[in-house]
Amino acid sequence: MTELVLYGRAGCHLCDEMRAGLQALQPQLGFALTEVDVGWEGGLAERYGRLLPVLELAGQEICHYFLDEARLRTALA
């Protein structure tokens, strides 16, 4: 099964919206979703902090800020 990684942060409304959109598409598109909380300090926070949420597949960014369903479908095809 293909694994997507969602980088986000607790209390981030955009992260919550992207998660909800992904969960709605999950049964249809058949992917696993792993969530990573980047926190406020450290390497992940420095890398992703201003782009959250970030959705990746195999280390490649699919989208950030908002779920791009068309790009997600293309990445999974």
Backbone torsions as a table, in degrees:
resi	resn	phi	psi	omega
1	MET	NA	138.2	178.9
2	THR	-70.0	136.2	-178.8
3	GLU	-111.6	124.2	173.4
4	LEU	-100.5	148.4	177.4
5	VAL	-118.7	126.1	177.8
6	LEU	-108.7	112.3	175.8
7	TYR	-90.7	127.6	-178.2
8	GLY	-154.2	-166.1	-178.0
9	ARG	-148.3	142.6	177.4
10	ALA	-59.2	137.0	178.6
11	GLY	84.6	5.0	-179.5
12	CYS	-91.6	113.1	-177.1
13	HIS	-67.2	-32.8	177.0
14	LEU	-67.2	-36.1	176.5
15	CYS	-63.2	-43.9	178.7
16	ASP	-61.7	-41.1	-179.5
17	GLU	-67.0	-42.7	179.7
18	MET	-66.4	-41.4	178.1
19	ARG	-58.6	-46.2	-179.4
20	ALA	-62.2	-42.1	177.9
21	GLY	-63.7	-41.0	178.1
22	LEU	-66.5	-41.7	179.9
23	GLN	-64.3	-33.8	177.8
24	ALA	-68.5	-33.6	-178.5
25	LEU	-87.0	-17.7	-173.6
26	GLN	-55.2	-47.1	-179.4
27	PRO	-62.9	-37.2	-177.8
28	GLN	-74.6	-41.6	-174.3
29	LEU	-95.1	-15.0	172.7
30	GLY	63.9	57.7	177.3
31	PHE	-124.9	157.5	173.0
32	ALA	-94.0	146.7	-178.8
33	LEU	-123.0	122.7	174.9
34	THR	-111.4	131.2	179.3
35	GLU	-107.0	136.8	178.6
36	VAL	-124.2	121.4	176.1
37	ASP	-85.6	116.3	-176.3
38	VAL	-80.3	-12.4	179.3
39	GLY	66.7	-158.0	-176.5
40	TRP	-117.3	-10.6	-177.9
41	GLU	-137.4	159.0	176.5
42	GLY	98.8	-177.4	-173.8
43	GLY	-61.6	-43.7	-179.9
44	LEU	-66.3	-39.8	178.7
45	ALA	-63.9	-38.4	178.3
46	GLU	-68.8	-38.9	-177.4
47	ARG	-73.0	-43.6	-171.2
48	TYR	-111.3	-11.1	-169.0
49	GLY	-49.7	-37.9	-177.5
50	ARG	-91.8	-5.1	-176.5
51	LEU	-108.4	-3.0	-169.9
52	LEU	-60.2	143.9	-6.0
53	PRO	-78.6	158.3	177.2
54	VAL	-125.2	131.2	177.4
55	LEU	-110.4	128.0	-178.6
56	GLU	-128.2	152.0	172.1
57	LEU	-130.1	118.3	179.4
58	ALA	53.4	41.4	177.2
59	GLY	80.2	0.8	179.3
60	GLN	-106.6	129.2	179.8
61	GLU	-68.8	130.7	174.2
62	ILE	-93.5	-46.0	179.5
63	CYS	-164.1	165.0	172.9
64	HIS	-143.1	163.9	-174.3
65	TYR	69.1	-59.0	-176.4
66	PHE	-132.6	148.2	178.8
67	LEU	-68.5	124.2	175.8
68	ASP	-103.8	94.7	-174.3
69	GLU	-61.7	-38.0	180.0
70	ALA	-63.3	-44.2	178.1
71	ARG	-66.4	-36.7	178.0
72	LEU	-63.0	-48.1	-180.0
73	ARG	-61.1	-41.2	178.0
74	THR	-63.7	-42.9	-179.3
75	ALA	-64.5	-34.9	-178.2
76	LEU	-83.4	-15.1	-177.4
77	ALA	-71.4	NA	NA
